Amino acid sequence: MAILDVRDPVAVAVTEAIRGGDVAALRELLAARPGLATSAIGQDGAAAGTRSLLHIATDWPGHLPHGPETIAALIAAGADPDARFVGAHAETPLHWAASNDDVPALDALVAAGADIEAGGAVIADGTPLTDACAFSQWRAARRLIEHGARTTLHEAASLGLLDRVKELVEGGDPEAGAPDRSDLTSAFWGACHGDHPATARYLLARGADRDWIGYDDKTPLDIAVEAGADEAATWLRGIGARTRAELT
């Protein structure tokens, strides 16, 4: 795999074509330079790392013009839908599409064979679904479920999948085993983040810690308020839940 410096004229041209949605220009570049689709672009500095052209097509903030067509052109020219970022993490383009709530790009990658269970997320080395739930990208998260993504207890709770939550709590996870109180509490926090008080109520009744100071030093009430999860925030206040400031 060739690695182009971000300042290389070819890297500049292909990046501009991808980000501008100029699929015709992209196809011309790919045809004129065999192997370009499998190349990566490396850079130093704040965004240091090496990313594939499909990472460019799914980079923040996503939702690029003609994104699915761009992805299809890259795949047709030989791009790997499961290419890894090389640097501070090992995310695939699907992780990035999920993190941006870019459902059309997500669909195009899945159609091209991207692994929906690929690990390497910046959050707990998890899957694209892990990223989507952590960053409140609920449309992408639900689309991944539609595509068959498996859920952890925390992810199921974050999406309000109460039947799945009950299955994992009462029957255990074949891989992780029976959840302990810390698992229930993490899932409770996720349910409040996703604005699912019915799921949170179920988990609380089974021993979750209502006032856990969890991810990003936020309690369930903190994250519900920050995320605009109004139903969960109202319910939490009604049962006496507290913010981190109130606890400390």
C-alpha positions, 0 to 999 in steps of 0.5 A: 500500500502506497502512502502519500503525504497529505501535501502531495499533489495527487493526495490534494487532488483526490481529497478535493474530488472526494470531499467536493463530491466530484465523482467524475474527477475522482474516477479520472484520477483512479483510472489514471493512477492504478493503485491509487484507490488502495493508497493511504494519506499520511499527515503529522500534527494534530490529526496525525495518522494514516487514513485510506481514501474511504476514511477521507470519504467518511471523515468528520463531519461526514454527509459529503455530497454524492457520498455513496457514489464516491464510496462506490467508485473507490470500492470499484477501483479496489479500495478496502472497505475494512481499511484501518486508520493507522495512528491513535486508534484503528477505526475503519471507515464504517466507524467514522460513518457511524460517528458522523450519523452518516447513514447513506455512507454507512449503507454504502459501506455495508453494501460493499461488505464492510464488517459491522462487527469490526473492533478498533473504536476510539471508545473501548476498542469497540465496534461502529455501533459502540461509536454511534451510541457513545456519540449520540448518533442514534440514526446510525446506531439503529441502522446498524441494528437493522443491518444485523449488528450485535449489541452489548448490554450498554448499547441495547440500553442506550437504544431502549431495546428493552427486550434485548436488555431483559434477555442479557440481564436475565439470561446472560451474555454468551460471551460476557456472562451474567452482568454484575452491578457495574454492568447494570449501572453502565447500562442504566447510564446509557439508557438515560443518555438515550432517553429511555426511562422505561429501560432505566427503570428496569435496570434500576430495579435490578440494582443499578447505581442511580448516581454513579459518576460515570463516563466523562465524569457525568452522572446519569442525570448529567448526561440526560440533561446534556443530551437533551434526554428530557423524559429521562431527566424529568424521571431522574429528578422525580426519583431524587437523582443528583448531578455530579455537582450536587454529589461533590 
